[in-house]
Amino acid sequence: MKDASDPKHLIREAYQIEGITDGECRSILVDWALSLTDPDPLPHIRTLLDRYGPEAPDHPMTVVLKQGLEAPAQAKRRGGRDARVGRP
């Protein structure tokens, strides 16, 4: 069955990997985010935290998911004319 919050079951699998590191969890989270069809990952992160967080509060993936809620990545344009010439 397809899970909208974890379509490839990457997060579920991460919780089952013994000795997984923070860095590996971050890498898995990037792959997970790319697999979502919804442009807003925050509701899915909340769903996953509700699903896995209570059973594994100290798991590196729980920590990484919480960080994703606290400081979501913001697409920010850099460069362009303003960067070269400055704003009036």
Backbone hydrogen bonds in HBPLUS format (Angstrom, degrees):
<---DONOR---> <-ACCEPTOR-->    atom                        ^
c    i                          cat <-CA-CA->   ^        H-A-AA   ^      H-
h    n   atom  resd res      DA  || num        DHA   H-A  angle D-A-AA Bond
n    s   type  num  typ     dist DA aas  dist angle  dist       angle   num
A0006-ASP N   A0003-ASP O   3.10 MM   3  5.25 141.0  2.26 103.5 114.6     1
A0009-HIS N   A0006-ASP O   2.94 MM   3  4.98 156.6  2.00 110.1 117.6     2
A0013-GLU N   A0009-HIS O   3.05 MM   4  6.16 161.0  2.08 143.3 148.7     3
A0014-ALA N   A0010-LEU O   2.95 MM   4  6.14 149.1  2.05 141.2 150.1     4
A0015-TYR N   A0011-ILE O   3.13 MM   4  6.47 152.2  2.21 152.9 158.5     5
A0016-GLN N   A0013-GLU O   2.95 MM   3  5.13 143.1  2.09 102.7 114.2     6
A0017-ILE N   A0014-ALA O   3.26 MM   3  5.35 156.8  2.32 103.1 109.9     7
A0025-CYS N   A0021-THR O   2.99 MM   4  6.28 153.3  2.07 146.6 154.4     8
A0026-ARG N   A0022-ASP O   2.87 MM   4  6.20 152.3  1.95 151.9 159.8     9
A0027-SER N   A0023-GLY O   3.05 MM   4  6.30 157.6  2.11 146.3 151.9    10
A0028-ILE N   A0024-GLU O   2.96 MM   4  6.20 157.0  2.01 147.2 153.5    11
A0029-LEU N   A0025-CYS O   2.85 MM   4  6.04 151.6  1.93 145.3 153.6    12
A0030-VAL N   A0026-ARG O   3.04 MM   4  6.36 148.8  2.14 146.5 153.7    13
A0031-ASP N   A0027-SER O   3.15 MM   4  6.49 164.4  2.18 148.9 152.4    14
A0032-TRP N   A0028-ILE O   2.79 MM   4  6.02 156.7  1.84 150.5 158.0    15
A0033-ALA N   A0029-LEU O   2.85 MM   4  6.05 161.9  1.88 148.7 152.8    16
A0034-LEU N   A0030-VAL O   3.06 MM   4  6.31 153.2  2.13 149.4 156.1    17
A0035-SER N   A0031-ASP O   3.18 MM   4  6.42 126.5  2.48 137.0 150.6    18
A0035-SER N   A0032-TRP O   2.94 MM   3  5.14 139.0  2.11 102.5 115.0    19
A0036-LEU N   A0033-ALA O   3.33 MM   3  5.46 156.4  2.38 101.8 108.6    20
A0044-HIS N   A0041-PRO O   3.00 MM   3  5.30 120.6  2.37 106.6 122.0    21
A0045-ILE N   A0041-PRO O   2.90 MM   4  6.19 151.0  1.99 156.4 166.1    22
A0046-ARG N   A0042-LEU O   3.01 MM   4  6.27 162.3  2.04 154.5 158.5    23
A0047-THR N   A0043-PRO O   3.01 MM   4  6.24 155.2  2.08 139.9 146.6    24
A0048-LEU N   A0044-HIS O   2.95 MM   4  6.17 160.5  1.98 148.5 153.2    25
A0049-LEU N   A0045-ILE O   2.86 MM   4  6.10 155.6  1.92 151.4 158.4    26
A0050-ASP N   A0046-ARG O   2.89 MM   4  6.12 156.4  1.95 149.1 155.7    27
A0051-ARG N   A0047-THR O   2.95 MM   4  6.16 144.6  2.08 141.6 151.9    28
A0052-TYR N   A0048-LEU O   2.86 MM   4  5.99 168.6  1.87 155.2 157.2    29
A0053-GLY N   A0049-LEU O   2.76 MM   4  4.67 138.0  1.94 121.6 135.0    30
A0056-ALA N   A0052-TYR O   3.14 MM   4  6.23 137.3  2.33 148.6 161.0    31
A0056-ALA N   A0053-GLY O   3.13 MM   3  5.10 130.3  2.39  97.3 110.9    32
A0059-HIS N   A0056-ALA O   3.20 MM   3  5.30 164.2  2.23 109.3 114.1    33
A0062-THR N   A0059-HIS O   3.00 MM   3  5.30 123.3  2.33 107.0 121.2    34
A0063-VAL N   A0059-HIS O   3.16 MM   4  6.55 157.9  2.21 155.0 161.4    35
A0064-VAL N   A0060-PRO O   2.94 MM   4  6.19 160.1  1.98 148.8 154.0    36
A0065-LEU N   A0061-MET O   2.85 MM   4  6.00 160.6  1.89 148.7 153.9    37
A0066-LYS N   A0062-THR O   2.98 MM   4  6.16 159.0  2.02 147.6 153.3    38
A0067-GLN N   A0063-VAL O   2.98 MM   4  6.26 151.8  2.06 145.4 153.5    39
A0068-GLY N   A0064-VAL O   2.96 MM   4  6.24 144.3  2.09 143.0 153.0    40
A0068-GLY N   A0065-LEU O   3.08 MM   3  4.96 118.7  2.48  90.8 106.3    41
A0069-LEU N   A0065-LEU O   3.14 MM   4  6.56 136.6  2.34 141.9 152.9    42
A0069-LEU N   A0066-LYS O   3.12 MM   3  5.16 129.4  2.39  95.3 108.3    43
A0070-GLU N   A0066-LYS O   3.05 MM   4  6.34 152.0  2.13 147.4 155.2    44
A0071-ALA N   A0067-GLN O   3.00 MM   4  6.09 164.3  2.02 155.2 157.6    45
A0084-ARG N   A0080-GLY O   3.34 MM   4  6.68 145.4  2.47 143.9 153.5    46
A0084-ARG N   A0081-ARG O   2.99 MM   3  5.17 123.3  2.33 100.2 115.1    47
A0085-VAL N   A0081-ARG O   2.81 MM   4  5.95 170.4  1.82 170.8 172.7    48
A0086-GLY N   A0082-ASP O   2.79 MM   4  4.58 133.8  2.00 114.6 128.3    49
